[in-house]
Amino acid sequence: MGAGEGPADISNLDFSALFGSLTEASLNGDINGVIDVAAPVLWPMLLGSIPTAAAVWLIFYFPLKNLVERYQHRRNQTRIKP
């Protein structure tokens, strides 16, 4: 699927042939073959994962940052000062 084309018809997608070709190209060390076979599936998956990754980052980053800052503050207070 090239730029500007609509989504492929999923009913015509043969996953067993796709993964068979991918496995064969991988075992033969054919990097171009792996890219040719995997790109039509990999790029939409990669692009679709970006919003999910951003949401997960927002959900976990700020609470964890707060926990680490509180831990470091408490640790610094309990250290023996010379």
LOPABA-37274 format. One record per atom (N, C-alpha, C): residue number from 1; atom name; x, y, z. Coordinates in Angstrom, 2 decimals, always signed. Layout:
REM residues N
{pos: NUM; site: CA; east: X; north: Y; up: Z}
...
REM end
This chain:
REM residues 82
{pos: 1; site: N; east: +0.85; north: -1.17; up: +0.00}
{pos: 1; site: CA; east: +0.00; north: +0.00; up: +0.00}
{pos: 1; site: C; east: +0.89; north: +1.24; up: +0.00}
{pos: 2; site: N; east: +0.75; north: +2.07; up: -0.95}
{pos: 2; site: CA; east: +1.57; north: +3.27; up: -1.07}
{pos: 2; site: C; east: +0.89; north: +4.48; up: -0.45}
{pos: 3; site: N; east: +1.56; north: +5.60; up: -0.53}
{pos: 3; site: CA; east: +1.03; north: +6.83; up: +0.04}
{pos: 3; site: C; east: -0.23; north: +7.24; up: -0.70}
{pos: 4; site: N; east: -1.24; north: +7.61; up: +0.04}
{pos: 4; site: CA; east: -2.48; north: +8.09; up: -0.55}
{pos: 4; site: C; east: -3.48; north: +7.00; up: -0.90}
{pos: 5; site: N; east: -3.10; north: +5.74; up: -0.74}
{pos: 5; site: CA; east: -4.02; north: +4.66; up: -1.01}
{pos: 5; site: C; east: -4.87; north: +4.39; up: +0.22}
{pos: 6; site: N; east: -6.06; north: +3.87; up: -0.01}
{pos: 6; site: CA; east: -6.93; north: +3.53; up: +1.11}
{pos: 6; site: C; east: -6.46; north: +2.25; up: +1.79}
{pos: 7; site: N; east: -7.14; north: +1.88; up: +2.87}
{pos: 7; site: CA; east: -6.75; north: +0.66; up: +3.58}
{pos: 7; site: C; east: -7.00; north: -0.57; up: +2.72}
{pos: 8; site: N; east: -6.14; north: -1.56; up: +2.89}
{pos: 8; site: CA; east: -6.27; north: -2.80; up: +2.14}
{pos: 8; site: C; east: -7.48; north: -3.57; up: +2.63}
{pos: 9; site: N; east: -8.06; north: -4.37; up: +1.77}
{pos: 9; site: CA; east: -9.20; north: -5.21; up: +2.13}
{pos: 9; site: C; east: -8.69; north: -6.36; up: +2.97}
{pos: 10; site: N; east: -9.08; north: -6.39; up: +4.22}
{pos: 10; site: CA; east: -8.55; north: -7.38; up: +5.16}
{pos: 10; site: C; east: -9.01; north: -8.80; up: +4.79}
{pos: 11; site: N; east: -10.11; north: -8.94; up: +4.11}
{pos: 11; site: CA; east: -10.59; north: -10.28; up: +3.76}
{pos: 11; site: C; east: -9.69; north: -10.94; up: +2.72}
{pos: 12; site: N; east: -8.92; north: -10.17; up: +1.97}
{pos: 12; site: CA; east: -8.01; north: -10.73; up: +0.97}
{pos: 12; site: C; east: -6.61; north: -10.98; up: +1.52}
{pos: 13; site: N; east: -6.38; north: -10.68; up: +2.79}
{pos: 13; site: CA; east: -5.06; north: -10.83; up: +3.39}
{pos: 13; site: C; east: -4.89; north: -12.26; up: +3.88}
{pos: 14; site: N; east: -3.85; north: -12.93; up: +3.39}
{pos: 14; site: CA; east: -3.56; north: -14.30; up: +3.77}
{pos: 14; site: C; east: -2.39; north: -14.29; up: +4.75}
{pos: 15; site: N; east: -2.72; north: -14.36; up: +6.05}
{pos: 15; site: CA; east: -1.69; north: -14.26; up: +7.08}
{pos: 15; site: C; east: -0.72; north: -15.42; up: +7.05}
{pos: 16; site: N; east: -1.18; north: -16.61; up: +6.75}
{pos: 16; site: CA; east: -0.26; north: -17.75; up: +6.73}
{pos: 16; site: C; east: +0.78; north: -17.58; up: +5.62}
{pos: 17; site: N; east: +0.37; north: -17.08; up: +4.45}
{pos: 17; site: CA; east: +1.32; north: -16.83; up: +3.37}
{pos: 17; site: C; east: +2.25; north: -15.68; up: +3.73}
{pos: 18; site: N; east: +1.69; north: -14.65; up: +4.37}
{pos: 18; site: CA; east: +2.49; north: -13.50; up: +4.77}
{pos: 18; site: C; east: +3.59; north: -13.91; up: +5.75}
{pos: 19; site: N; east: +3.22; north: -14.63; up: +6.80}
{pos: 19; site: CA; east: +4.21; north: -15.03; up: +7.80}
{pos: 19; site: C; east: +5.13; north: -16.12; up: +7.28}
{pos: 20; site: N; east: +4.64; north: -16.95; up: +6.36}
{pos: 20; site: CA; east: +5.52; north: -17.94; up: +5.72}
{pos: 20; site: C; east: +6.60; north: -17.26; up: +4.91}
{pos: 21; site: N; east: +6.22; north: -16.24; up: +4.14}
{pos: 21; site: CA; east: +7.20; north: -15.49; up: +3.35}
{pos: 21; site: C; east: +8.17; north: -14.74; up: +4.25}
{pos: 22; site: N; east: +7.65; north: -14.20; up: +5.34}
{pos: 22; site: CA; east: +8.50; north: -13.47; up: +6.29}
{pos: 22; site: C; east: +9.50; north: -14.41; up: +6.94}
{pos: 23; site: N; east: +9.06; north: -15.59; up: +7.34}
{pos: 23; site: CA; east: +9.95; north: -16.57; up: +7.95}
{pos: 23; site: C; east: +11.01; north: -17.03; up: +6.96}
{pos: 24; site: N; east: +10.59; north: -17.30; up: +5.74}
{pos: 24; site: CA; east: +11.54; north: -17.76; up: +4.71}
{pos: 24; site: C; east: +12.60; north: -16.69; up: +4.43}
{pos: 25; site: N; east: +12.18; north: -15.45; up: +4.30}
{pos: 25; site: CA; east: +13.13; north: -14.37; up: +4.04}
{pos: 25; site: C; east: +14.06; north: -14.18; up: +5.24}
{pos: 26; site: N; east: +13.55; north: -14.32; up: +6.46}
{pos: 26; site: CA; east: +14.38; north: -14.18; up: +7.65}
{pos: 26; site: C; east: +15.42; north: -15.28; up: +7.73}
{pos: 27; site: N; east: +15.00; north: -16.51; up: +7.47}
{pos: 27; site: CA; east: +15.93; north: -17.64; up: +7.54}
{pos: 27; site: C; east: +17.01; north: -17.57; up: +6.46}
{pos: 28; site: N; east: +16.67; north: -16.98; up: +5.31}
{pos: 28; site: CA; east: +17.64; north: -16.84; up: +4.23}
{pos: 28; site: C; east: +18.53; north: -15.61; up: +4.40}
{pos: 29; site: N; east: +18.22; north: -14.78; up: +5.40}
{pos: 29; site: CA; east: +19.02; north: -13.57; up: +5.62}
{pos: 29; site: C; east: +18.75; north: -12.48; up: +4.60}
{pos: 30; site: N; east: +17.60; north: -12.53; up: +3.98}
{pos: 30; site: CA; east: +17.23; north: -11.56; up: +2.94}
{pos: 30; site: C; east: +16.53; north: -10.36; up: +3.60}
{pos: 31; site: N; east: +17.32; north: -9.34; up: +3.94}
{pos: 31; site: CA; east: +16.79; north: -8.16; up: +4.62}
{pos: 31; site: C; east: +15.77; north: -7.44; up: +3.75}
{pos: 32; site: N; east: +16.06; north: -7.29; up: +2.46}
{pos: 32; site: CA; east: +15.11; north: -6.62; up: +1.57}
{pos: 32; site: C; east: +13.80; north: -7.40; up: +1.47}
{pos: 33; site: N; east: +13.89; north: -8.71; up: +1.47}
{pos: 33; site: CA; east: +12.69; north: -9.53; up: +1.45}
{pos: 33; site: C; east: +11.86; north: -9.36; up: +2.71}
{pos: 34; site: N; east: +12.54; north: -9.29; up: +3.86}
{pos: 34; site: CA; east: +11.84; north: -9.07; up: +5.13}
{pos: 34; site: C; east: +11.13; north: -7.73; up: +5.10}
{pos: 35; site: N; east: +11.82; north: -6.70; up: +4.63}
{pos: 35; site: CA; east: +11.22; north: -5.36; up: +4.57}
{pos: 35; site: C; east: +10.03; north: -5.35; up: +3.62}
{pos: 36; site: N; east: +10.18; north: -5.97; up: +2.45}
{pos: 36; site: CA; east: +9.09; north: -6.00; up: +1.47}
{pos: 36; site: C; east: +7.85; north: -6.71; up: +2.01}
{pos: 37; site: N; east: +8.07; north: -7.78; up: +2.75}
{pos: 37; site: CA; east: +6.94; north: -8.56; up: +3.27}
{pos: 37; site: C; east: +6.34; north: -7.89; up: +4.49}
{pos: 38; site: N; east: +7.18; north: -7.38; up: +5.39}
{pos: 38; site: CA; east: +6.70; north: -6.86; up: +6.67}
{pos: 38; site: C; east: +6.16; north: -5.43; up: +6.59}
{pos: 39; site: N; east: +6.63; north: -4.64; up: +5.65}
{pos: 39; site: CA; east: +6.24; north: -3.22; up: +5.60}
{pos: 39; site: C; east: +4.74; north: -2.99; up: +5.50}
{pos: 40; site: N; east: +3.99; north: -3.74; up: +4.68}
{pos: 40; site: CA; east: +2.55; north: -3.47; up: +4.61}
{pos: 40; site: C; east: +1.82; north: -3.72; up: +5.93}
{pos: 41; site: N; east: +2.37; north: -4.55; up: +6.79}
{pos: 41; site: CA; east: +1.75; north: -4.82; up: +8.09}
{pos: 41; site: C; east: +2.40; north: -3.98; up: +9.18}
{pos: 42; site: N; east: +3.71; north: -3.82; up: +9.11}
{pos: 42; site: CA; east: +4.45; north: -3.14; up: +10.18}
{pos: 42; site: C; east: +4.14; north: -1.65; up: +10.27}
{pos: 43; site: N; east: +4.08; north: -0.96; up: +9.16}
{pos: 43; site: CA; east: +3.87; north: +0.50; up: +9.20}
{pos: 43; site: C; east: +2.53; north: +0.88; up: +9.80}
{pos: 44; site: N; east: +1.41; north: +0.26; up: +9.41}
{pos: 44; site: CA; east: +0.15; north: +0.61; up: +10.08}
{pos: 44; site: C; east: +0.16; north: +0.29; up: +11.57}
{pos: 45; site: N; east: +0.81; north: -0.82; up: +11.95}
{pos: 45; site: CA; east: +0.91; north: -1.16; up: +13.37}
{pos: 45; site: C; east: +1.75; north: -0.14; up: +14.11}
{pos: 46; site: N; east: +2.84; north: +0.29; up: +13.51}
{pos: 46; site: CA; east: +3.71; north: +1.28; up: +14.13}
{pos: 46; site: C; east: +2.98; north: +2.61; up: +14.31}
{pos: 47; site: N; east: +2.30; north: +3.05; up: +13.28}
{pos: 47; site: CA; east: +1.57; north: +4.31; up: +13.36}
{pos: 47; site: C; east: +0.41; north: +4.22; up: +14.35}
{pos: 48; site: N; east: -0.24; north: +3.08; up: +14.40}
{pos: 48; site: CA; east: -1.35; north: +2.91; up: +15.34}
{pos: 48; site: C; east: -0.90; north: +2.84; up: +16.78}
{pos: 49; site: N; east: +0.35; north: +2.46; up: +17.01}
{pos: 49; site: CA; east: +0.84; north: +2.36; up: +18.38}
{pos: 49; site: C; east: +1.25; north: +3.71; up: +18.97}
{pos: 50; site: N; east: +1.42; north: +4.71; up: +18.15}
{pos: 50; site: CA; east: +1.86; north: +6.01; up: +18.65}
{pos: 50; site: C; east: +0.85; north: +6.63; up: +19.62}
{pos: 51; site: N; east: -0.44; north: +6.70; up: +19.30}
{pos: 51; site: CA; east: -1.39; north: +7.26; up: +20.28}
{pos: 51; site: C; east: -1.45; north: +6.44; up: +21.57}
{pos: 52; site: N; east: -1.36; north: +5.13; up: +21.46}
{pos: 52; site: CA; east: -1.38; north: +4.29; up: +22.66}
{pos: 52; site: C; east: -0.15; north: +4.56; up: +23.51}
{pos: 53; site: N; east: +1.00; north: +4.65; up: +22.90}
{pos: 53; site: CA; east: +2.23; north: +4.93; up: +23.64}
{pos: 53; site: C; east: +2.16; north: +6.29; up: +24.33}
{pos: 54; site: N; east: +1.61; north: +7.29; up: +23.65}
{pos: 54; site: CA; east: +1.49; north: +8.62; up: +24.26}
{pos: 54; site: C; east: +0.55; north: +8.58; up: +25.46}
{pos: 55; site: N; east: -0.55; north: +7.88; up: +25.35}
{pos: 55; site: CA; east: -1.50; north: +7.78; up: +26.45}
{pos: 55; site: C; east: -0.88; north: +7.06; up: +27.65}
{pos: 56; site: N; east: -0.20; north: +5.96; up: +27.39}
{pos: 56; site: CA; east: +0.44; north: +5.21; up: +28.48}
{pos: 56; site: C; east: +1.52; north: +6.05; up: +29.14}
{pos: 57; site: N; east: +2.27; north: +6.80; up: +28.36}
{pos: 57; site: CA; east: +3.31; north: +7.66; up: +28.91}
{pos: 57; site: C; east: +2.69; north: +8.69; up: +29.85}
{pos: 58; site: N; east: +1.60; north: +9.33; up: +29.42}
{pos: 58; site: CA; east: +0.96; north: +10.33; up: +30.26}
{pos: 58; site: C; east: +0.41; north: +9.72; up: +31.55}
{pos: 59; site: N; east: -0.14; north: +8.53; up: +31.45}
{pos: 59; site: CA; east: -0.73; north: +7.88; up: +32.62}
{pos: 59; site: C; east: +0.33; north: +7.52; up: +33.65}
{pos: 60; site: N; east: +1.51; north: +7.08; up: +33.21}
{pos: 60; site: CA; east: +2.52; north: +6.59; up: +34.13}
{pos: 60; site: C; east: +3.61; north: +7.61; up: +34.48}
{pos: 61; site: N; east: +3.95; north: +8.52; up: +33.61}
{pos: 61; site: CA; east: +5.09; north: +9.41; up: +33.84}
{pos: 61; site: C; east: +4.91; north: +10.30; up: +35.07}
{pos: 62; site: N; east: +3.81; north: +11.03; up: +35.11}
{pos: 62; site: CA; east: +3.65; north: +12.00; up: +36.18}
{pos: 62; site: C; east: +3.48; north: +11.36; up: +37.56}
{pos: 63; site: N; east: +2.69; north: +10.31; up: +37.72}
{pos: 63; site: CA; east: +2.66; north: +9.67; up: +39.05}
{pos: 63; site: C; east: +4.01; north: +9.09; up: +39.47}
{pos: 64; site: N; east: +4.72; north: +8.47; up: +38.54}
{pos: 64; site: CA; east: +6.04; north: +7.91; up: +38.89}
{pos: 64; site: C; east: +7.04; north: +9.01; up: +39.20}
{pos: 65; site: N; east: +6.98; north: +10.11; up: +38.47}
{pos: 65; site: CA; east: +7.88; north: +11.24; up: +38.73}
{pos: 65; site: C; east: +7.64; north: +11.77; up: +40.15}
{pos: 66; site: N; east: +6.37; north: +11.88; up: +40.53}
{pos: 66; site: CA; east: +6.03; north: +12.35; up: +41.86}
{pos: 66; site: C; east: +6.54; north: +11.39; up: +42.93}
{pos: 67; site: N; east: +6.38; north: +10.09; up: +42.72}
{pos: 67; site: CA; east: +6.87; north: +9.10; up: +43.68}
{pos: 67; site: C; east: +8.38; north: +9.16; up: +43.84}
{pos: 68; site: N; east: +9.10; north: +9.28; up: +42.75}
{pos: 68; site: CA; east: +10.57; north: +9.34; up: +42.80}
{pos: 68; site: C; east: +11.03; north: +10.61; up: +43.51}
{pos: 69; site: N; east: +10.39; north: +11.73; up: +43.22}
{pos: 69; site: CA; east: +10.77; north: +12.98; up: +43.88}
{pos: 69; site: C; east: +10.54; north: +12.91; up: +45.38}
{pos: 70; site: N; east: +9.40; north: +12.33; up: +45.81}
{pos: 70; site: CA; east: +9.12; north: +12.20; up: +47.24}
{pos: 70; site: C; east: +10.12; north: +11.26; up: +47.90}
{pos: 71; site: N; east: +10.45; north: +10.15; up: +47.23}
{pos: 71; site: CA; east: +11.44; north: +9.22; up: +47.77}
{pos: 71; site: C; east: +12.80; north: +9.89; up: +47.93}
{pos: 72; site: N; east: +13.24; north: +10.61; up: +46.92}
{pos: 72; site: CA; east: +14.54; north: +11.27; up: +46.99}
{pos: 72; site: C; east: +14.56; north: +12.34; up: +48.08}
{pos: 73; site: N; east: +13.47; north: +13.05; up: +48.24}
{pos: 73; site: CA; east: +13.39; north: +14.09; up: +49.27}
{pos: 73; site: C; east: +13.50; north: +13.45; up: +50.66}
{pos: 74; site: N; east: +12.74; north: +12.36; up: +50.90}
{pos: 74; site: CA; east: +12.81; north: +11.66; up: +52.18}
{pos: 74; site: C; east: +14.19; north: +11.06; up: +52.43}
{pos: 75; site: N; east: +14.80; north: +10.50; up: +51.40}
{pos: 75; site: CA; east: +16.13; north: +9.91; up: +51.54}
{pos: 75; site: C; east: +17.16; north: +10.98; up: +51.91}
{pos: 76; site: N; east: +17.06; north: +12.14; up: +51.26}
{pos: 76; site: CA; east: +17.99; north: +13.22; up: +51.56}
{pos: 76; site: C; east: +17.80; north: +13.75; up: +52.98}
{pos: 77; site: N; east: +16.58; north: +13.73; up: +53.49}
{pos: 77; site: CA; east: +16.32; north: +14.21; up: +54.86}
{pos: 77; site: C; east: +16.86; north: +13.23; up: +55.90}
{pos: 78; site: N; east: +16.88; north: +11.95; up: +55.60}
{pos: 78; site: CA; east: +17.32; north: +10.96; up: +56.59}
{pos: 78; site: C; east: +18.81; north: +10.70; up: +56.54}
{pos: 79; site: N; east: +19.51; north: +11.20; up: +55.58}
{pos: 79; site: CA; east: +20.97; north: +11.02; up: +55.51}
{pos: 79; site: C; east: +21.63; north: +11.73; up: +56.67}
{pos: 80; site: N; east: +22.68; north: +11.11; up: +57.14}
{pos: 80; site: CA; east: +23.45; north: +11.74; up: +58.22}
{pos: 80; site: C; east: +24.30; north: +12.83; up: +57.61}
{pos: 81; site: N; east: +24.12; north: +14.02; up: +58.13}
{pos: 81; site: CA; east: +24.88; north: +15.16; up: +57.61}
{pos: 81; site: C; east: +26.09; north: +15.39; up: +58.50}
{pos: 82; site: N; east: +27.26; north: +15.61; up: +57.89}
{pos: 82; site: CA; east: +28.49; north: +15.82; up: +58.68}
{pos: 82; site: C; east: +28.50; north: +17.14; up: +59.43}
REM end
